[in-house]
Amino acid sequence: MDGLEWLKPGIVLGSILYAVVGVLVFWISFVIIDKLTPYKLWEQIVEEKNLALAIVVAAMCISIGMIVSAAIHG
């Protein structure tokens, strides 16, 4: 039964709560970065097909995700 410790309702709900908080922090961080740039990131990536900007935004997304993950994990 020790292998099923993570199935307890408190642990599952805690994990869901941390996931929601992590996604919110990630989304807010992305919106702030979008506001700080001199142009709209989504328009540049999708409409203008700016591949270099897409790579930079992807790197920022990965790094923000890693920071949020590390903060939640402890």
PDB file of N, CA, C, O and CB in Angstrom:
ATOM      1  N   MET A   1       0.810  -1.202   0.000  1.00  0.00           N
ATOM      2  CA  MET A   1       0.000   0.000   0.000  1.00  0.00           C
ATOM      3  C   MET A   1       0.852   1.264   0.000  1.00  0.00           C
ATOM      4  O   MET A   1       0.336   2.341  -0.300  1.00  0.00           O
ATOM      5  CB  MET A   1      -0.921  -0.001   1.194  1.00  0.00           C
ATOM      6  N   ASP A   2       2.134   1.169   0.325  1.00  0.00           N
ATOM      7  CA  ASP A   2       2.978   2.357   0.355  1.00  0.00           C
ATOM      8  C   ASP A   2       3.159   2.952  -1.038  1.00  0.00           C
ATOM      9  O   ASP A   2       3.429   4.146  -1.170  1.00  0.00           O
ATOM     10  CB  ASP A   2       4.335   2.022   0.957  1.00  0.00           C
ATOM     11  N   GLY A   3       3.013   2.137  -2.072  1.00  0.00           N
ATOM     12  CA  GLY A   3       3.168   2.631  -3.434  1.00  0.00           C
ATOM     13  C   GLY A   3       2.007   3.503  -3.885  1.00  0.00           C
ATOM     14  O   GLY A   3       2.131   4.226  -4.874  1.00  0.00           O
ATOM     15  N   LEU A   4       0.889   3.452  -3.183  1.00  0.00           N
ATOM     16  CA  LEU A   4      -0.287   4.234  -3.555  1.00  0.00           C
ATOM     17  C   LEU A   4      -0.474   5.459  -2.671  1.00  0.00           C
ATOM     18  O   LEU A   4      -1.572   6.011  -2.599  1.00  0.00           O
ATOM     19  CB  LEU A   4      -1.522   3.370  -3.489  1.00  0.00           C
ATOM     20  N   GLU A   5       0.570   5.880  -2.009  1.00  0.00           N
ATOM     21  CA  GLU A   5       0.509   7.047  -1.121  1.00  0.00           C
ATOM     22  C   GLU A   5       0.076   8.309  -1.866  1.00  0.00           C
ATOM     23  O   GLU A   5      -0.640   9.139  -1.307  1.00  0.00           O
ATOM     24  CB  GLU A   5       1.868   7.279  -0.463  1.00  0.00           C
ATOM     25  N   TRP A   6       0.496   8.458  -3.101  1.00  0.00           N
ATOM     26  CA  TRP A   6       0.194   9.656  -3.876  1.00  0.00           C
ATOM     27  C   TRP A   6      -1.257   9.721  -4.326  1.00  0.00           C
ATOM     28  O   TRP A   6      -1.676  10.750  -4.856  1.00  0.00           O
ATOM     29  CB  TRP A   6       1.092   9.724  -5.074  1.00  0.00           C
ATOM     30  N   LEU A   7      -2.041   8.663  -4.136  1.00  0.00           N
ATOM     31  CA  LEU A   7      -3.446   8.657  -4.533  1.00  0.00           C
ATOM     32  C   LEU A   7      -4.379   9.206  -3.458  1.00  0.00           C
ATOM     33  O   LEU A   7      -5.588   9.278  -3.678  1.00  0.00           O
ATOM     34  CB  LEU A   7      -3.864   7.261  -4.887  1.00  0.00           C
ATOM     35  N   LYS A   8      -3.855   9.588  -2.324  1.00  0.00           N
ATOM     36  CA  LYS A   8      -4.696  10.152  -1.274  1.00  0.00           C
ATOM     37  C   LYS A   8      -5.303  11.471  -1.760  1.00  0.00           C
ATOM     38  O   LYS A   8      -4.629  12.232  -2.454  1.00  0.00           O
ATOM     39  CB  LYS A   8      -3.879  10.368   0.032  1.00  0.00           C
ATOM     40  N   PRO A   9      -6.560  11.754  -1.410  1.00  0.00           N
ATOM     41  CA  PRO A   9      -7.234  12.966  -1.904  1.00  0.00           C
ATOM     42  C   PRO A   9      -6.497  14.259  -1.584  1.00  0.00           C
ATOM     43  O   PRO A   9      -6.472  15.168  -2.414  1.00  0.00           O
ATOM     44  CB  PRO A   9      -8.613  13.041  -1.329  1.00  0.00           C
ATOM     45  N   GLY A  10      -5.908  14.362  -0.422  1.00  0.00           N
ATOM     46  CA  GLY A  10      -5.179  15.576  -0.064  1.00  0.00           C
ATOM     47  C   GLY A  10      -3.983  15.820  -0.963  1.00  0.00           C
ATOM     48  O   GLY A  10      -3.700  16.957  -1.342  1.00  0.00           O
ATOM     49  N   ILE A  11      -3.287  14.756  -1.300  1.00  0.00           N
ATOM     50  CA  ILE A  11      -2.110  14.883  -2.159  1.00  0.00           C
ATOM     51  C   ILE A  11      -2.528  15.224  -3.586  1.00  0.00           C
ATOM     52  O   ILE A  11      -1.898  16.062  -4.232  1.00  0.00           O
ATOM     53  CB  ILE A  11      -1.282  13.582  -2.140  1.00  0.00           C
ATOM     54  N   VAL A  12      -3.576  14.588  -4.077  1.00  0.00           N
ATOM     55  CA  VAL A  12      -4.058  14.861  -5.435  1.00  0.00           C
ATOM     56  C   VAL A  12      -4.554  16.301  -5.532  1.00  0.00           C
ATOM     57  O   VAL A  12      -4.221  17.005  -6.486  1.00  0.00           O
ATOM     58  CB  VAL A  12      -5.188  13.872  -5.828  1.00  0.00           C
ATOM     59  N   LEU A  13      -5.341  16.745  -4.564  1.00  0.00           N
ATOM     60  CA  LEU A  13      -5.845  18.123  -4.587  1.00  0.00           C
ATOM     61  C   LEU A  13      -4.715  19.136  -4.457  1.00  0.00           C
ATOM     62  O   LEU A  13      -4.750  20.187  -5.097  1.00  0.00           O
ATOM     63  CB  LEU A  13      -6.859  18.335  -3.466  1.00  0.00           C
ATOM     64  N   GLY A  14      -3.729  18.835  -3.648  1.00  0.00           N
ATOM     65  CA  GLY A  14      -2.565  19.709  -3.537  1.00  0.00           C
ATOM     66  C   GLY A  14      -1.814  19.816  -4.854  1.00  0.00           C
ATOM     67  O   GLY A  14      -1.373  20.898  -5.241  1.00  0.00           O
ATOM     68  N   SER A  15      -1.670  18.689  -5.538  1.00  0.00           N
ATOM     69  CA  SER A  15      -0.987  18.694  -6.834  1.00  0.00           C
ATOM     70  C   SER A  15      -1.759  19.512  -7.857  1.00  0.00           C
ATOM     71  O   SER A  15      -1.168  20.263  -8.632  1.00  0.00           O
ATOM     72  CB  SER A  15      -0.795  17.265  -7.345  1.00  0.00           C
ATOM     73  N   ILE A  16      -3.084  19.367  -7.860  1.00  0.00           N
ATOM     74  CA  ILE A  16      -3.914  20.144  -8.793  1.00  0.00           C
ATOM     75  C   ILE A  16      -3.801  21.633  -8.474  1.00  0.00           C
ATOM     76  O   ILE A  16      -3.684  22.454  -9.383  1.00  0.00           O
ATOM     77  CB  ILE A  16      -5.401  19.687  -8.724  1.00  0.00           C
ATOM     78  N   LEU A  17      -3.836  21.982  -7.191  1.00  0.00           N
ATOM     79  CA  LEU A  17      -3.716  23.383  -6.788  1.00  0.00           C
ATOM     80  C   LEU A  17      -2.367  23.958  -7.219  1.00  0.00           C
ATOM     81  O   LEU A  17      -2.314  25.062  -7.762  1.00  0.00           O
ATOM     82  CB  LEU A  17      -3.889  23.522  -5.265  1.00  0.00           C
ATOM     83  N   TYR A  18      -1.286  23.228  -6.986  1.00  0.00           N
ATOM     84  CA  TYR A  18       0.031  23.699  -7.411  1.00  0.00           C
ATOM     85  C   TYR A  18       0.118  23.835  -8.930  1.00  0.00           C
ATOM     86  O   TYR A  18       0.749  24.766  -9.429  1.00  0.00           O
ATOM     87  CB  TYR A  18       1.116  22.750  -6.911  1.00  0.00           C
ATOM     88  N   ALA A  19      -0.504  22.924  -9.666  1.00  0.00           N
ATOM     89  CA  ALA A  19      -0.505  23.015 -11.123  1.00  0.00           C
ATOM     90  C   ALA A  19      -1.240  24.265 -11.587  1.00  0.00           C
ATOM     91  O   ALA A  19      -0.775  24.962 -12.489  1.00  0.00           O
ATOM     92  CB  ALA A  19      -1.146  21.767 -11.738  1.00  0.00           C
ATOM     93  N   VAL A  20      -2.381  24.550 -10.977  1.00  0.00           N
ATOM     94  CA  VAL A  20      -3.146  25.746 -11.356  1.00  0.00           C
ATOM     95  C   VAL A  20      -2.359  27.017 -11.024  1.00  0.00           C
ATOM     96  O   VAL A  20      -2.299  27.944 -11.832  1.00  0.00           O
ATOM     97  CB  VAL A  20      -4.518  25.765 -10.635  1.00  0.00           C
ATOM     98  N   VAL A  21      -1.762  27.053  -9.844  1.00  0.00           N
ATOM     99  CA  VAL A  21      -0.954  28.217  -9.460  1.00  0.00           C
ATOM    100  C   VAL A  21       0.231  28.374 -10.410  1.00  0.00           C
ATOM    101  O   VAL A  21       0.553  29.491 -10.813  1.00  0.00           O
ATOM    102  CB  VAL A  21      -0.456  28.082  -7.999  1.00  0.00           C
ATOM    103  N   GLY A  22       0.878  27.274 -10.769  1.00  0.00           N
ATOM    104  CA  GLY A  22       2.005  27.333 -11.694  1.00  0.00           C
ATOM    105  C   GLY A  22       1.609  27.851 -13.056  1.00  0.00           C
ATOM    106  O   GLY A  22       2.324  28.663 -13.642  1.00  0.00           O
ATOM    107  N   VAL A  23       0.478  27.395 -13.571  1.00  0.00           N
ATOM    108  CA  VAL A  23       0.008  27.867 -14.880  1.00  0.00           C
ATOM    109  C   VAL A  23      -0.344  29.348 -14.812  1.00  0.00           C
ATOM    110  O   VAL A  23      -0.039  30.096 -15.741  1.00  0.00           O
ATOM    111  CB  VAL A  23      -1.217  27.046 -15.352  1.00  0.00           C
ATOM    112  N   LEU A  24      -0.980  29.782 -13.729  1.00  0.00           N
ATOM    113  CA  LEU A  24      -1.321  31.202 -13.586  1.00  0.00           C
ATOM    114  C   LEU A  24      -0.074  32.080 -13.530  1.00  0.00           C
ATOM    115  O   LEU A  24      -0.015  33.124 -14.179  1.00  0.00           O
ATOM    116  CB  LEU A  24      -2.163  31.419 -12.328  1.00  0.00           C
ATOM    117  N   VAL A  25       0.912  31.658 -12.760  1.00  0.00           N
ATOM    118  CA  VAL A  25       2.156  32.427 -12.675  1.00  0.00           C
ATOM    119  C   VAL A  25       2.842  32.463 -14.035  1.00  0.00           C
ATOM    120  O   VAL A  25       3.357  33.504 -14.444  1.00  0.00           O
ATOM    121  CB  VAL A  25       3.104  31.825 -11.610  1.00  0.00           C
ATOM    122  N   PHE A  26       2.852  31.339 -14.733  1.00  0.00           N
ATOM    123  CA  PHE A  26       3.450  31.290 -16.069  1.00  0.00           C
ATOM    124  C   PHE A  26       2.719  32.226 -17.016  1.00  0.00           C
ATOM    125  O   PHE A  26       3.363  32.969 -17.758  1.00  0.00           O
ATOM    126  CB  PHE A  26       3.429  29.858 -16.621  1.00  0.00           C
ATOM    127  N   TRP A  27       1.389  32.211 -17.010  1.00  0.00           N
ATOM    128  CA  TRP A  27       0.596  33.048 -17.905  1.00  0.00           C
ATOM    129  C   TRP A  27       0.815  34.530 -17.606  1.00  0.00           C
ATOM    130  O   TRP A  27       0.997  35.332 -18.522  1.00  0.00           O
ATOM    131  CB  TRP A  27      -0.893  32.697 -17.783  1.00  0.00           C
ATOM    132  N   ILE A  28       0.799  34.891 -16.327  1.00  0.00           N
ATOM    133  CA  ILE A  28       1.023  36.284 -15.949  1.00  0.00           C
ATOM    134  C   ILE A  28       2.423  36.737 -16.363  1.00  0.00           C
ATOM    135  O   ILE A  28       2.594  37.863 -16.829  1.00  0.00           O
ATOM    136  CB  ILE A  28       0.828  36.468 -14.432  1.00  0.00           C
ATOM    137  N   SER A  29       3.413  35.882 -16.199  1.00  0.00           N
ATOM    138  CA  SER A  29       4.781  36.209 -16.618  1.00  0.00           C
ATOM    139  C   SER A  29       4.858  36.428 -18.117  1.00  0.00           C
ATOM    140  O   SER A  29       5.532  37.349 -18.578  1.00  0.00           O
ATOM    141  CB  SER A  29       5.749  35.100 -16.206  1.00  0.00           C
ATOM    142  N   PHE A  30       4.174  35.591 -18.878  1.00  0.00           N
ATOM    143  CA  PHE A  30       4.195  35.743 -20.330  1.00  0.00           C
ATOM    144  C   PHE A  30       3.517  37.045 -20.751  1.00  0.00           C
ATOM    145  O   PHE A  30       3.997  37.728 -21.655  1.00  0.00           O
ATOM    146  CB  PHE A  30       3.511  34.547 -21.003  1.00  0.00           C
ATOM    147  N   VAL A  31       2.398  37.395 -20.100  1.00  0.00           N
ATOM    148  CA  VAL A  31       1.700  38.643 -20.426  1.00  0.00           C
ATOM    149  C   VAL A  31       2.588  39.843 -20.112  1.00  0.00           C
ATOM    150  O   VAL A  31       2.622  40.804 -20.881  1.00  0.00           O
ATOM    151  CB  VAL A  31       0.367  38.745 -19.649  1.00  0.00           C
ATOM    152  N   ILE A  32       3.301  39.798 -18.999  1.00  0.00           N
ATOM    153  CA  ILE A  32       4.212  40.896 -18.645  1.00  0.00           C
ATOM    154  C   ILE A  32       5.323  41.022 -19.680  1.00  0.00           C
ATOM    155  O   ILE A  32       5.660  42.128 -20.103  1.00  0.00           O
ATOM    156  CB  ILE A  32       4.817  40.673 -17.241  1.00  0.00           C
ATOM    157  N   ILE A  33       5.890  39.896 -20.086  1.00  0.00           N
ATOM    158  CA  ILE A  33       6.940  39.927 -21.106  1.00  0.00           C
ATOM    159  C   ILE A  33       6.393  40.474 -22.422  1.00  0.00           C
ATOM    160  O   ILE A  33       7.067  41.241 -23.109  1.00  0.00           O
ATOM    161  CB  ILE A  33       7.531  38.519 -21.319  1.00  0.00           C
ATOM    162  N   ASP A  34       5.178  40.079 -22.765  1.00  0.00           N
ATOM    163  CA  ASP A  34       4.544  40.583 -23.990  1.00  0.00           C
ATOM    164  C   ASP A  34       4.356  42.091 -23.926  1.00  0.00           C
ATOM    165  O   ASP A  34       4.545  42.779 -24.929  1.00  0.00           O
ATOM    166  CB  ASP A  34       3.191  39.895 -24.217  1.00  0.00           C
ATOM    167  N   LYS A  35       3.985  42.615 -22.758  1.00  0.00           N
ATOM    168  CA  LYS A  35       3.788  44.060 -22.603  1.00  0.00           C
ATOM    169  C   LYS A  35       5.112  44.818 -22.645  1.00  0.00           C
ATOM    170  O   LYS A  35       5.148  45.967 -23.084  1.00  0.00           O
ATOM    171  CB  LYS A  35       3.064  44.357 -21.290  1.00  0.00           C
ATOM    172  N   LEU A  36       6.199  44.192 -22.196  1.00  0.00           N
ATOM    173  CA  LEU A  36       7.499  44.854 -22.176  1.00  0.00           C
ATOM    174  C   LEU A  36       8.153  44.944 -23.549  1.00  0.00           C
ATOM    175  O   LEU A  36       8.999  45.808 -23.780  1.00  0.00           O
ATOM    176  CB  LEU A  36       8.415  44.134 -21.237  1.00  0.00           C
ATOM    177  N   THR A  37       7.773  44.070 -24.447  1.00  0.00           N
ATOM    178  CA  THR A  37       8.368  44.098 -25.784  1.00  0.00           C
ATOM    179  C   THR A  37       7.718  45.204 -26.614  1.00  0.00           C
ATOM    180  O   THR A  37       6.558  45.547 -26.385  1.00  0.00           O
ATOM    181  CB  THR A  37       8.210  42.723 -26.488  1.00  0.00           C
ATOM    182  N   PRO A  38       8.446  45.757 -27.565  1.00  0.00           N
ATOM    183  CA  PRO A  38       7.905  46.876 -28.341  1.00  0.00           C
ATOM    184  C   PRO A  38       6.848  46.471 -29.383  1.00  0.00           C
ATOM    185  O   PRO A  38       6.289  47.344 -30.047  1.00  0.00           O
ATOM    186  CB  PRO A  38       9.031  47.582 -29.035  1.00  0.00           C
ATOM    187  N   TYR A  39       6.571  45.204 -29.536  1.00  0.00           N
ATOM    188  CA  TYR A  39       5.580  44.739 -30.514  1.00  0.00           C
ATOM    189  C   TYR A  39       4.808  43.577 -29.913  1.00  0.00           C
ATOM    190  O   TYR A  39       5.195  43.033 -28.878  1.00  0.00           O
ATOM    191  CB  TYR A  39       6.260  44.317 -31.856  1.00  0.00           C
ATOM    192  N   LYS A  40       3.725  43.201 -30.559  1.00  0.00           N
ATOM    193  CA  LYS A  40       2.910  42.088 -30.089  1.00  0.00           C
ATOM    194  C   LYS A  40       3.577  40.774 -30.488  1.00  0.00           C
ATOM    195  O   LYS A  40       3.779  40.510 -31.673  1.00  0.00           O
ATOM    196  CB  LYS A  40       1.468  42.174 -30.663  1.00  0.00           C
ATOM    197  N   LEU A  41       3.913  39.961 -29.506  1.00  0.00           N
ATOM    198  CA  LEU A  41       4.618  38.711 -29.788  1.00  0.00           C
ATOM    199  C   LEU A  41       3.793  37.779 -30.668  1.00  0.00           C
ATOM    200  O   LEU A  41       4.308  37.217 -31.634  1.00  0.00           O
ATOM    201  CB  LEU A  41       4.978  38.008 -28.488  1.00  0.00           C
ATOM    202  N   TRP A  42       2.511  37.613 -30.336  1.00  0.00           N
ATOM    203  CA  TRP A  42       1.682  36.665 -31.072  1.00  0.00           C
ATOM    204  C   TRP A  42       1.545  37.063 -32.543  1.00  0.00           C
ATOM    205  O   TRP A  42       1.625  36.213 -33.430  1.00  0.00           O
ATOM    206  CB  TRP A  42       0.301  36.563 -30.428  1.00  0.00           C
ATOM    207  N   GLU A  43       1.339  38.362 -32.799  1.00  0.00           N
ATOM    208  CA  GLU A  43       1.216  38.824 -34.186  1.00  0.00           C
ATOM    209  C   GLU A  43       2.514  38.591 -34.956  1.00  0.00           C
ATOM    210  O   GLU A  43       2.489  38.157 -36.108  1.00  0.00           O
ATOM    211  CB  GLU A  43       0.839  40.316 -34.225  1.00  0.00           C
ATOM    212  N   GLN A  44       3.635  38.877 -34.325  1.00  0.00           N
ATOM    213  CA  GLN A  44       4.922  38.685 -34.990  1.00  0.00           C
ATOM    214  C   GLN A  44       5.182  37.214 -35.311  1.00  0.00           C
ATOM    215  O   GLN A  44       5.689  36.893 -36.386  1.00  0.00           O
ATOM    216  CB  GLN A  44       6.048  39.231 -34.121  1.00  0.00           C
ATOM    217  N   ILE A  45       4.841  36.333 -34.393  1.00  0.00           N
ATOM    218  CA  ILE A  45       5.114  34.912 -34.596  1.00  0.00           C
ATOM    219  C   ILE A  45       4.153  34.302 -35.601  1.00  0.00           C
ATOM    220  O   ILE A  45       4.582  33.583 -36.504  1.00  0.00           O
ATOM    221  CB  ILE A  45       5.029  34.162 -33.274  1.00  0.00           C
ATOM    222  N   VAL A  46       2.861  34.574 -35.461  1.00  0.00           N
ATOM    223  CA  VAL A  46       1.859  33.911 -36.287  1.00  0.00           C
ATOM    224  C   VAL A  46       1.692  34.590 -37.650  1.00  0.00           C
ATOM    225  O   VAL A  46       1.723  33.924 -38.685  1.00  0.00           O
ATOM    226  CB  VAL A  46       0.527  33.881 -35.560  1.00  0.00           C
ATOM    227  N   GLU A  47       1.517  35.907 -37.648  1.00  0.00           N
ATOM    228  CA  GLU A  47       1.239  36.601 -38.900  1.00  0.00           C
ATOM    229  C   GLU A  47       2.490  36.909 -39.707  1.00  0.00           C
ATOM    230  O   GLU A  47       2.502  36.748 -40.927  1.00  0.00           O
ATOM    231  CB  GLU A  47       0.506  37.874 -38.620  1.00  0.00           C
ATOM    232  N   GLU A  48       3.539  37.348 -39.031  1.00  0.00           N
ATOM    233  CA  GLU A  48       4.774  37.720 -39.728  1.00  0.00           C
ATOM    234  C   GLU A  48       5.733  36.539 -39.893  1.00  0.00           C
ATOM    235  O   GLU A  48       6.732  36.653 -40.603  1.00  0.00           O
ATOM    236  CB  GLU A  48       5.474  38.840 -38.976  1.00  0.00           C
ATOM    237  N   LYS A  49       5.438  35.404 -39.244  1.00  0.00           N
ATOM    238  CA  LYS A  49       6.266  34.184 -39.314  1.00  0.00           C
ATOM    239  C   LYS A  49       7.717  34.451 -38.897  1.00  0.00           C
ATOM    240  O   LYS A  49       8.661  34.021 -39.559  1.00  0.00           O
ATOM    241  CB  LYS A  49       6.238  33.608 -40.739  1.00  0.00           C
ATOM    242  N   ASN A  50       7.864  35.169 -37.784  1.00  0.00           N
ATOM    243  CA  ASN A  50       9.177  35.523 -37.263  1.00  0.00           C
ATOM    244  C   ASN A  50       9.732  34.334 -36.460  1.00  0.00           C
ATOM    245  O   ASN A  50       9.442  34.194 -35.271  1.00  0.00           O
ATOM    246  CB  ASN A  50       9.096  36.813 -36.378  1.00  0.00           C
ATOM    247  N   LEU A  51      10.513  33.498 -37.105  1.00  0.00           N
ATOM    248  CA  LEU A  51      11.031  32.274 -36.491  1.00  0.00           C
ATOM    249  C   LEU A  51      12.014  32.567 -35.358  1.00  0.00           C
ATOM    250  O   LEU A  51      12.006  31.881 -34.336  1.00  0.00           O
ATOM    251  CB  LEU A  51      11.706  31.411 -37.544  1.00  0.00           C
ATOM    252  N   ALA A  52      12.853  33.576 -35.535  1.00  0.00           N
ATOM    253  CA  ALA A  52      13.829  33.912 -34.499  1.00  0.00           C
ATOM    254  C   ALA A  52      13.116  34.333 -33.211  1.00  0.00           C
ATOM    255  O   ALA A  52      13.514  33.926 -32.119  1.00  0.00           O
ATOM    256  CB  ALA A  52      14.771  35.039 -34.987  1.00  0.00           C
ATOM    257  N   LEU A  53      12.078  35.138 -33.336  1.00  0.00           N
ATOM    258  CA  LEU A  53      11.313  35.557 -32.159  1.00  0.00           C
ATOM    259  C   LEU A  53      10.598  34.365 -31.535  1.00  0.00           C
ATOM    260  O   LEU A  53      10.490  34.276 -30.312  1.00  0.00           O
ATOM    261  CB  LEU A  53      10.295  36.653 -32.535  1.00  0.00           C
ATOM    262  N   ALA A  54      10.114  33.456 -32.358  1.00  0.00           N
ATOM    263  CA  ALA A  54       9.447  32.258 -31.836  1.00  0.00           C
ATOM    264  C   ALA A  54      10.413  31.424 -31.001  1.00  0.00           C
ATOM    265  O   ALA A  54      10.025  30.881 -29.966  1.00  0.00           O
ATOM    266  CB  ALA A  54       8.875  31.409 -32.989  1.00  0.00           C
ATOM    267  N   ILE A  55      11.647  31.318 -31.431  1.00  0.00           N
ATOM    268  CA  ILE A  55      12.649  30.566 -30.676  1.00  0.00           C
ATOM    269  C   ILE A  55      12.963  31.260 -29.354  1.00  0.00           C
ATOM    270  O   ILE A  55      13.095  30.598 -28.325  1.00  0.00           O
ATOM    271  CB  ILE A  55      13.932  30.399 -31.504  1.00  0.00           C
ATOM    272  N   VAL A  56      13.082  32.585 -29.375  1.00  0.00           N
ATOM    273  CA  VAL A  56      13.341  33.336 -28.143  1.00  0.00           C
ATOM    274  C   VAL A  56      12.174  33.191 -27.172  1.00  0.00           C
ATOM    275  O   VAL A  56      12.388  32.991 -25.976  1.00  0.00           O
ATOM    276  CB  VAL A  56      13.589  34.824 -28.458  1.00  0.00           C
ATOM    277  N   VAL A  57      10.941  33.290 -27.671  1.00  0.00           N
ATOM    278  CA  VAL A  57       9.757  33.153 -26.812  1.00  0.00           C
ATOM    279  C   VAL A  57       9.678  31.726 -26.258  1.00  0.00           C
ATOM    280  O   VAL A  57       9.314  31.539 -25.097  1.00  0.00           O
ATOM    281  CB  VAL A  57       8.457  33.503 -27.602  1.00  0.00           C
ATOM    282  N   ALA A  58      10.009  30.734 -27.061  1.00  0.00           N
ATOM    283  CA  ALA A  58      10.012  29.353 -26.586  1.00  0.00           C
ATOM    284  C   ALA A  58      11.038  29.174 -25.461  1.00  0.00           C
ATOM    285  O   ALA A  58      10.763  28.499 -24.469  1.00  0.00           O
ATOM    286  CB  ALA A  58      10.315  28.384 -27.749  1.00  0.00           C
ATOM    287  N   ALA A  59      12.205  29.773 -25.618  1.00  0.00           N
ATOM    288  CA  ALA A  59      13.225  29.686 -24.564  1.00  0.00           C
ATOM    289  C   ALA A  59      12.750  30.380 -23.291  1.00  0.00           C
ATOM    290  O   ALA A  59      12.988  29.887 -22.188  1.00  0.00           O
ATOM    291  CB  ALA A  59      14.551  30.311 -25.042  1.00  0.00           C
ATOM    292  N   MET A  60      12.079  31.519 -23.440  1.00  0.00           N
ATOM    293  CA  MET A  60      11.535  32.207 -22.263  1.00  0.00           C
ATOM    294  C   MET A  60      10.461  31.358 -21.594  1.00  0.00           C
ATOM    295  O   MET A  60      10.409  31.286 -20.366  1.00  0.00           O
ATOM    296  CB  MET A  60      10.955  33.581 -22.657  1.00  0.00           C
ATOM    297  N   CYS A  61       9.609  30.719 -22.378  1.00  0.00           N
ATOM    298  CA  CYS A  61       8.554  29.875 -21.820  1.00  0.00           C
ATOM    299  C   CYS A  61       9.149  28.695 -21.046  1.00  0.00           C
ATOM    300  O   CYS A  61       8.686  28.368 -19.953  1.00  0.00           O
ATOM    301  CB  CYS A  61       7.631  29.364 -22.938  1.00  0.00           C
ATOM    302  N   ILE A  62      10.154  28.073 -21.607  1.00  0.00           N
ATOM    303  CA  ILE A  62      10.797  26.951 -20.933  1.00  0.00           C
ATOM    304  C   ILE A  62      11.454  27.414 -19.637  1.00  0.00           C
ATOM    305  O   ILE A  62      11.327  26.751 -18.608  1.00  0.00           O
ATOM    306  CB  ILE A  62      11.837  26.290 -21.855  1.00  0.00           C
ATOM    307  N   SER A  63      12.154  28.548 -19.679  1.00  0.00           N
ATOM    308  CA  SER A  63      12.833  29.016 -18.470  1.00  0.00           C
ATOM    309  C   SER A  63      11.848  29.476 -17.401  1.00  0.00           C
ATOM    310  O   SER A  63      12.074  29.222 -16.218  1.00  0.00           O
ATOM    311  CB  SER A  63      13.784  30.150 -18.812  1.00  0.00           C
ATOM    312  N   ILE A  64      10.759  30.146 -17.785  1.00  0.00           N
ATOM    313  CA  ILE A  64       9.744  30.532 -16.799  1.00  0.00           C
ATOM    314  C   ILE A  64       9.121  29.282 -16.194  1.00  0.00           C
ATOM    315  O   ILE A  64       8.894  29.221 -14.985  1.00  0.00           O
ATOM    316  CB  ILE A  64       8.649  31.427 -17.445  1.00  0.00           C
ATOM    317  N   GLY A  65       8.843  28.284 -17.032  1.00  0.00           N
ATOM    318  CA  GLY A  65       8.281  27.030 -16.536  1.00  0.00           C
ATOM    319  C   GLY A  65       9.211  26.327 -15.558  1.00  0.00           C
ATOM    320  O   GLY A  65       8.756  25.766 -14.562  1.00  0.00           O
ATOM    321  N   MET A  66      10.502  26.354 -15.836  1.00  0.00           N
ATOM    322  CA  MET A  66      11.465  25.737 -14.932  1.00  0.00           C
ATOM    323  C   MET A  66      11.547  26.485 -13.603  1.00  0.00           C
ATOM    324  O   MET A  66      11.671  25.869 -12.545  1.00  0.00           O
ATOM    325  CB  MET A  66      12.839  25.683 -15.588  1.00  0.00           C
ATOM    326  N   ILE A  67      11.478  27.810 -13.661  1.00  0.00           N
ATOM    327  CA  ILE A  67      11.517  28.606 -12.436  1.00  0.00           C
ATOM    328  C   ILE A  67      10.275  28.336 -11.585  1.00  0.00           C
ATOM    329  O   ILE A  67      10.375  28.147 -10.373  1.00  0.00           O
ATOM    330  CB  ILE A  67      11.624  30.110 -12.770  1.00  0.00           C
ATOM    331  N   VAL A  68       9.109  28.321 -12.226  1.00  0.00           N
ATOM    332  CA  VAL A  68       7.864  28.056 -11.501  1.00  0.00           C
ATOM    333  C   VAL A  68       7.895  26.645 -10.913  1.00  0.00           C
ATOM    334  O   VAL A  68       7.496  26.439  -9.767  1.00  0.00           O
ATOM    335  CB  VAL A  68       6.636  28.229 -12.435  1.00  0.00           C
ATOM    336  N   SER A  69       8.364  25.685 -11.693  1.00  0.00           N
ATOM    337  CA  SER A  69       8.457  24.309 -11.217  1.00  0.00           C
ATOM    338  C   SER A  69       9.386  24.186 -10.008  1.00  0.00           C
ATOM    339  O   SER A  69       9.061  23.512  -9.030  1.00  0.00           O
ATOM    340  CB  SER A  69       8.943  23.402 -12.339  1.00  0.00           C
ATOM    341  N   ALA A  70      10.525  24.833 -10.086  1.00  0.00           N
ATOM    342  CA  ALA A  70      11.477  24.786  -8.981  1.00  0.00           C
ATOM    343  C   ALA A  70      10.914  25.475  -7.736  1.00  0.00           C
ATOM    344  O   ALA A  70      11.144  25.023  -6.615  1.00  0.00           O
ATOM    345  CB  ALA A  70      12.800  25.441  -9.392  1.00  0.00           C
ATOM    346  N   ALA A  71      10.186  26.557  -7.937  1.00  0.00           N
ATOM    347  CA  ALA A  71       9.597  27.271  -6.801  1.00  0.00           C
ATOM    348  C   ALA A  71       8.526  26.419  -6.118  1.00  0.00           C
ATOM    349  O   ALA A  71       8.427  26.405  -4.891  1.00  0.00           O
ATOM    350  CB  ALA A  71       8.993  28.612  -7.263  1.00  0.00           C
ATOM    351  N   ILE A  72       7.738  25.721  -6.907  1.00  0.00           N
ATOM    352  CA  ILE A  72       6.687  24.871  -6.338  1.00  0.00           C
ATOM    353  C   ILE A  72       7.288  23.630  -5.685  1.00  0.00           C
ATOM    354  O   ILE A  72       6.859  23.220  -4.606  1.00  0.00           O
ATOM    355  CB  ILE A  72       5.677  24.460  -7.426  1.00  0.00           C
ATOM    356  N   HIS A  73       8.271  23.041  -6.337  1.00  0.00           N
ATOM    357  CA  HIS A  73       8.873  21.813  -5.826  1.00  0.00           C
ATOM    358  C   HIS A  73       9.636  22.047  -4.534  1.00  0.00           C
ATOM    359  O   HIS A  73       9.663  21.192  -3.649  1.00  0.00           O
ATOM    360  CB  HIS A  73       9.796  21.216  -6.862  1.00  0.00           C
ATOM    361  N   GLY A  74      10.248  23.204  -4.440  1.00  0.00           N
ATOM    362  CA  GLY A  74      10.936  23.539  -3.186  1.00  0.00           C
ATOM    363  C   GLY A  74      12.376  23.496  -3.282  1.00  0.00           C
ATOM    364  O   GLY A  74      13.069  23.756  -2.298  1.00  0.00           O
TER     365      GLY A  74
END
